[in-house]
Amino acid sequence: MTTTHAPARPIGKAAVGALGALAVATGALESVVTPTLPLLQRELDMSPAEGALLSIVLLVTGALITPIAGKLGDRYGGKRVVVLLMAVVCAGGLVSALAPNLPVLLLGQVLQGAMVGALPLSFILVRAHLPAGESQVAIGVVSGLFVGGAMAGTLAAGPVAEGLSRHWMFALPTFAVIGATVLVHRLMPQDPPRRPDGTGIDWPGLVLLSGTLVTLMLVLGLGADLVAQPLVLLGLVVLLAAFGTGWVAVERRAASPMVDLRMLTRPAVGKSCVLTFLICVGTSAATYLVPQLFAVPADTYGFGASATAIGLFLLPGALAASLAGPISGIGVRRLGSRAVVTAGVLLMAVGLLGLAAAHTEIWHLVVGKALVALANGLCVTAMVTRTATSVDLGDTGIATGLVLVTRVIGFAVGVQVTGAILTAGTPSGSKIPAESAFVAGFVLAAAVTVLSLLVVRTMSKGVKE
């Protein structure tokens, strides 16, 4: 028997404004680590590999939380789950603000990762309470405000960390998230459960995927340090294989899997996931290496840039990324996804090889990072659009969820590999990696990106466009 619910009560501009304020605050909180990562590495005495881990742990947690958030939203209502998740985010922000060392800061970032699952639910809330035309406008506004918040966080993190302390750069946006969450709780009406289908959360799949990702990060991050301890390294590799095999087996048999791996057998989804992984590996190199290169002392081969200056230098890349989505959408509609992805891959390869060949001037890095950010936005948007339109309507969430998880894994792998390259390329007794380590990282990322063209060539085969 199907249970029906009364339609959700319409909302006004104040409630949409509260969601917008929440988007600004969470965008700012999410973005503070990237421009200040060299500063955090110095203050907490982190290796490049540990810095790489810090820069990705929030995204990894988000990939795990997002499908669970959707299930809980279906069962208990979107507003209740959004408020609960934002409470976890606020706790994570406060833990990050008070963190005296790296392990505590990592815990704070793990908790902050809940924001990745909360934002899609806020879009569902808008759709539940507004007519179709108005909801599209509201979702666009909230999405734009999140990007704006991320830019504000990128610009403000450095001055706050240098003028006050690293603790305040986490605390201030956390206070804003707390205030915005209170507004959402007071102004947004409750929405009824949408699809209480009786299926439970795939806890075994979640645990095994978590173990797989954590072990993978340990292998990539500690591999160079564990070469002298081959038995420990072998044990981690065996554990990774066990977690990965167990996760695949559980997901293939689960009635309601967290990630439906059977969807990968469809050409559109499988190829999109492979492409997304390779492209995000390439993107991650520029995302991680460029701020590190800015911070290298000026008396060597770097620029000795402060956290404030790094934020300013990264702003053109953030602007390019914000423009990439609309440009990609127009391109896919007029030229098709294959043409857009091909252009994006070539643009990214040019940007990465350019960074490897020329990085002696600040504008070299600014332009190269902007090209990579634009190319990544073009490709990922085209992949998500292609995936969403190539499967049945009821499979859209599952298919795009696979692309999301693949995106996070690709980014995490790329950052950890480049972090390990810098660690291995740091001379004994020095804290500054050799310049050749940066070149190797950019070249490797470009090679992986170019390999994706082999997949792009087959994109139109066996796909429902």
C-alpha positions in Angstrom: 0.0 0.0 0.0 1.4 3.4 -0.9 1.3 6.2 1.6 0.4 9.7 0.4 1.4 12.9 2.1 0.1 16.4 2.0 2.1 18.7 -0.2 4.8 20.6 1.5 3.9 24.1 2.7 5.2 26.8 0.3 8.1 28.9 1.5 9.0 32.6 1.1 12.1 34.5 0.3 13.3 34.5 3.9 13.5 30.7 3.9 15.4 30.6 0.6 17.6 33.4 1.9 18.4 31.2 5.0 19.5 28.4 2.6 21.5 30.9 0.7 23.2 32.1 3.9 24.0 28.5 4.8 25.5 27.9 1.3 27.8 31.0 1.7 28.9 29.9 5.2 29.6 26.3 4.2 31.4 27.3 1.0 33.7 29.6 3.1 34.4 26.9 5.7 35.1 24.3 3.0 37.6 26.5 1.2 39.9 27.7 4.0 42.4 24.8 3.9 43.6 25.1 0.3 45.2 28.6 0.4 46.6 28.1 3.9 47.9 24.6 3.5 51.6 25.6 3.4 51.0 27.7 6.6 49.3 24.7 8.3 52.2 22.4 7.2 54.7 24.8 8.8 52.8 25.3 12.0 51.9 21.7 12.5 55.2 20.3 11.1 53.5 18.2 8.4 55.2 16.4 5.6 53.9 17.1 2.0 52.1 13.7 2.2 50.4 14.6 5.4 49.4 17.9 3.9 47.9 16.1 1.0 45.9 13.9 3.3 44.5 17.0 5.1 43.5 18.5 1.8 41.3 15.6 0.8 39.8 14.1 3.9 36.8 16.4 3.9 35.9 15.3 0.3 36.4 11.6 1.1 34.0 11.9 4.1 31.5 13.7 1.9 31.5 11.0 -0.7 30.6 8.5 2.0 28.0 10.7 3.7 26.1 11.8 0.6 24.2 8.6 -0.2 23.3 8.1 3.5 22.0 11.6 3.7 19.7 11.0 0.8 18.3 7.8 2.4 17.8 9.6 5.7 16.1 12.5 3.9 13.7 10.1 2.2 12.9 8.5 5.5 12.7 11.4 8.0 12.4 14.5 5.8 15.0 16.8 4.3 14.9 19.6 6.8 15.5 17.4 9.8 18.5 15.7 8.2 20.0 19.0 6.9 19.9 20.5 10.4 21.4 17.3 11.9 24.2 17.2 9.4 25.0 20.9 9.8 25.2 20.3 13.6 27.9 17.7 12.8 29.6 20.3 10.5 29.6 22.9 13.2 31.1 20.4 15.7 33.8 19.7 13.1 34.5 23.4 12.5 34.9 23.9 16.3 37.2 20.9 16.6 39.3 22.2 13.6 39.4 25.6 15.3 40.7 24.2 18.6 43.0 21.6 17.1 46.4 21.6 18.7 47.9 19.0 16.3 47.3 17.2 13.0 45.3 14.2 14.3 42.7 16.5 15.9 42.6 18.7 12.8 42.0 15.6 10.7 39.1 14.6 13.0 37.6 18.1 12.6 37.8 17.9 8.8 36.2 14.4 8.8 33.2 15.9 10.7 33.1 18.9 8.4 32.7 16.5 5.4 29.0 16.2 6.4 28.4 19.4 4.5 28.8 17.6 1.2 25.8 15.5 2.0 23.7 18.4 3.4 23.9 20.7 0.3 22.1 18.4 -2.1 19.3 17.9 0.5 18.9 21.7 0.6 18.2 21.7 -3.2 15.6 19.0 -2.6 14.0 21.2 0.0 13.7 24.0 -2.5 12.1 21.7 -5.1 9.7 20.4 -2.4 8.4 23.8 -1.4 8.5 25.9 -4.6 6.9 25.5 -8.1 9.2 24.2 -10.8 10.1 27.6 -12.4 10.8 29.3 -9.0 12.7 26.3 -7.7 15.1 26.3 -10.7 15.9 30.0 -9.9 16.3 29.3 -6.2 18.6 26.4 -6.8 20.7 28.5 -9.2 20.9 31.3 -6.5 21.9 28.9 -3.7 24.5 27.2 -6.0 25.9 30.6 -7.0 26.1 31.7 -3.3 28.0 28.5 -2.4 30.6 29.3 -5.1 30.7 32.9 -3.8 31.2 31.7 -0.3 34.1 29.5 -1.5 35.7 32.5 -3.2 35.3 34.6 0.0 36.8 31.8 2.1 39.8 31.5 -0.3 40.4 35.3 -0.1 39.8 35.7 3.7 41.5 32.6 5.0 45.0 33.9 4.6 44.5 37.4 6.2 42.6 35.8 9.1 45.2 33.1 9.7 48.1 35.6 9.5 46.4 38.5 11.3 44.8 36.5 14.0 45.7 32.8 13.9 44.9 29.6 12.1 42.3 28.8 14.8 40.2 31.8 13.8 40.1 30.9 10.1 38.1 27.9 11.1 36.1 29.5 13.9 34.7 32.5 12.0 33.0 30.6 9.2 31.8 28.0 11.7 30.0 30.8 13.7 28.4 31.8 10.4 27.3 28.2 9.8 25.8 28.0 13.3 23.8 31.2 12.7 22.6 30.1 9.2 21.6 26.7 10.5 19.5 28.4 13.2 17.8 30.5 10.5 17.1 27.4 8.4 15.6 25.6 11.5 13.3 28.5 12.2 12.3 29.6 8.7 12.1 26.4 6.7 8.9 24.4 7.2 9.1 20.7 7.8 8.8 18.5 4.7 7.3 15.0 4.9 9.3 11.9 4.0 9.3 11.5 0.2 9.9 7.8 -0.5 9.8 5.6 2.6 10.5 2.5 0.6 11.3 0.3 3.6 14.9 -0.4 2.5 17.6 0.2 5.0 20.9 1.9 4.8 23.7 -0.2 3.4 25.9 -0.2 6.6 28.2 -3.1 5.5 28.8 -1.4 2.2 29.6 1.9 4.0 32.0 0.3 6.4 33.8 -1.6 3.7 34.0 1.4 1.4 35.3 3.5 4.3 38.0 0.9 5.0 38.9 0.8 1.4 39.4 4.5 1.0 41.2 5.0 4.4 43.6 2.1 3.6 44.2 3.4 0.1 45.1 6.8 1.5 47.5 5.2 3.9 49.2 3.2 1.2 49.6 6.2 -1.1 50.5 8.6 1.7 52.9 6.4 3.6 54.2 4.2 0.8 57.5 6.1 0.4 58.1 6.0 4.2 57.3 2.3 4.4 59.8 1.2 1.7 62.2 0.3 4.5 59.4 -1.7 6.2 58.2 -4.0 3.4 56.2 -6.3 5.6 54.1 -3.3 6.9 53.6 -2.0 3.4 52.6 -5.5 2.2 50.2 -5.8 5.1 48.5 -2.6 4.1 48.2 -3.7 0.4 46.7 -7.0 1.5 44.2 -5.2 3.7 43.3 -2.8 0.9 42.7 -5.8 -1.4 40.5 -7.4 1.2 38.4 -4.3 1.9 38.0 -3.7 -1.8 37.0 -7.3 -2.7 34.6 -7.4 0.3 33.0 -4.1 -0.7 32.4 -5.2 -4.3 31.0 -8.6 -3.1 28.6 -6.9 -0.6 27.4 -4.2 -3.1 26.6 -6.8 -5.8 24.4 -8.7 -3.4 22.8 -5.9 -1.4 19.1 -5.2 -1.9 19.7 -1.5 -1.7 23.4 -0.9 -2.2 25.0 2.4 -1.3 26.8 2.3 -4.7 25.1 0.1 -7.3 28.1 -1.3 -9.1 25.9 -3.0 -11.7 25.3 0.4 -13.2 29.0 0.4 -14.2 28.2 -2.3 -16.9 26.3 0.4 -18.8 28.7 2.0 -21.4 27.6 5.6 -20.6 28.1 5.2 -16.8 31.2 3.1 -16.9 33.1 5.3 -19.4 32.0 8.4 -17.6 33.4 7.1 -14.3 36.7 6.1 -15.9 37.0 9.5 -17.5 36.1 11.3 -14.4 38.7 9.4 -12.4 41.5 10.2 -14.9 40.5 13.9 -15.2 40.3 14.4 -11.5 43.7 12.8 -11.0 45.1 15.5 -13.4 43.2 18.3 -11.7 44.3 17.3 -8.3 48.0 17.8 -9.2 47.5 21.5 -9.9 45.1 22.0 -6.9 47.8 20.6 -4.6 51.1 21.5 -6.2 50.4 25.2 -7.2 49.9 26.5 -3.7 52.9 24.5 -2.5 55.0 26.1 -5.3 53.8 29.6 -4.4 55.0 29.0 -0.8 58.5 27.8 -1.6 61.0 30.4 -0.3 62.0 33.1 -2.8 65.7 32.6 -2.3 65.4 29.1 -4.0 63.1 28.6 -7.0 59.8 29.7 -5.4 58.1 32.9 -4.5 57.8 32.9 -0.7 54.1 33.9 -1.0 52.1 34.4 2.2 48.7 32.7 2.8 47.0 36.0 1.9 48.9 36.2 -1.4 48.2 32.6 -2.2 44.5 33.2 -1.8 44.6 36.1 -4.2 46.7 34.1 -6.7 44.1 31.2 -6.6 41.1 33.5 -7.2 41.3 33.5 -11.1 41.2 29.7 -10.9 38.1 29.8 -8.7 36.4 32.2 -11.1 37.3 30.0 -14.1 35.8 27.0 -12.3 32.6 28.9 -11.6 32.2 29.8 -15.3 33.0 26.3 -16.5 29.6 24.8 -15.6 27.4 27.2 -17.7 30.0 27.0 -20.6 30.0 23.2 -20.5 26.2 23.1 -20.4 25.9 25.3 -23.5 28.7 23.3 -25.3 27.0 19.9 -24.5 23.7 21.2 -25.9 25.2 22.5 -29.1 28.2 20.3 -29.8 27.7 17.1 -27.7 29.5 15.8 -24.6 32.3 14.1 -26.6 33.4 17.4 -28.1 33.3 19.3 -24.8 35.3 16.6 -23.0 37.9 16.4 -25.7 38.4 20.2 -25.6 38.6 20.0 -21.8 41.1 17.2 -21.8 43.4 19.0 -24.3 43.1 22.3 -22.4 44.0 20.5 -19.2 47.0 18.8 -20.7 48.2 22.1 -22.1 47.9 23.7 -18.7 49.7 20.9 -16.8 52.5 20.7 -19.3 52.8 24.5 -19.3 53.1 24.4 -15.5 55.9 21.7 -15.8 57.8 23.7 -18.4 57.3 27.3 -17.1 56.8 28.1 -13.4 59.4 30.9 -12.8 56.9 33.7 -12.8 53.7 34.1 -10.7 51.6 34.6 -13.8 52.8 31.2 -15.1 51.1 29.5 -12.1 48.0 31.7 -12.1 47.3 31.1 -15.8 48.1 27.4 -15.6 45.9 26.8 -12.5 43.1 28.7 -14.2 43.3 26.6 -17.4 43.2 23.4 -15.4 40.3 24.6 -13.3 38.3 25.6 -16.4 39.1 22.3 -18.1 38.1 20.3 -15.0 34.7 22.1 -14.8 34.1 21.6 -18.5 34.8 17.9 -18.3 33.1 17.0 -15.0 29.9 19.0 -15.9 29.8 17.3 -19.3 30.2 13.8 -17.7 27.5 14.4 -15.1 25.1 15.7 -17.8 25.9 12.8 -20.1 25.4 10.3 -17.4 22.2 11.8 -16.1 20.7 11.9 -19.6 21.9 8.5 -20.7 20.0 6.4 -18.1 16.4 6.0 -17.2 14.9 8.7 -15.0 14.7 6.4 -12.0 18.4 5.6 -12.2 19.6 9.2 -12.4 20.5 9.4 -8.7 22.4 6.1 -8.7 24.3 6.8 -11.9 25.4 10.4 -10.9 26.2 9.1 -7.4 28.8 6.7 -9.0 30.3 9.6 -10.9 30.5 11.6 -7.6 32.3 8.8 -5.7 34.7 8.3 -8.7 35.4 12.0 -8.7 36.4 12.0 -5.0 38.5 8.9 -5.4 40.3 10.3 -8.4 41.0 13.6 -6.6 42.2 11.8 -3.5 44.5 9.4 -5.4 46.0 12.3 -7.4 46.6 14.5 -4.3 48.1 11.6 -2.3 50.4 10.6 -5.2 51.7 14.1 -5.8 52.1 14.6 -2.0 54.2 11.4 -2.0 56.2 12.6 -4.9 57.1 15.8 -3.0 57.9 13.9 0.1 60.2 11.5 -1.8 61.8 14.5 -3.6 62.6 16.4 -0.4 66.4 16.1 0.4 67.4 14.7 3.7 67.6 17.4 6.3 65.6 19.9 4.2 61.9 20.8 4.3 61.9 22.1 0.7 61.2 19.6 -2.1 63.5 19.6 -5.1 62.1 21.6 -8.0 62.3 18.4 -10.1 59.6 16.9 -7.8 57.1 19.5 -8.9 58.0 19.0 -12.5 57.5 15.2 -12.1 54.2 15.8 -10.5 52.9 18.0 -13.3 54.2 15.7 -16.0 52.7 12.6 -14.5 49.3 14.4 -14.2 49.5 15.5 -17.8 50.3 11.9 -18.9 47.3 10.5 -17.0 45.1 13.3 -18.5 46.2 12.5 -22.1 45.5 8.8 -21.5 41.8 9.7 -21.0 41.6 10.6 -24.7 41.7 6.8 -25.4 38.4 6.6 -23.5 37.0 9.7 -25.1 37.4 8.2 -28.6 34.8 5.4 -27.7 32.3 7.7 -25.9 29.7 7.6 -28.6 29.6 3.8 -29.0 26.8 2.0 -27.4 25.5 5.0 -25.6 22.0 6.4 -25.6 22.5 10.1 -26.2 
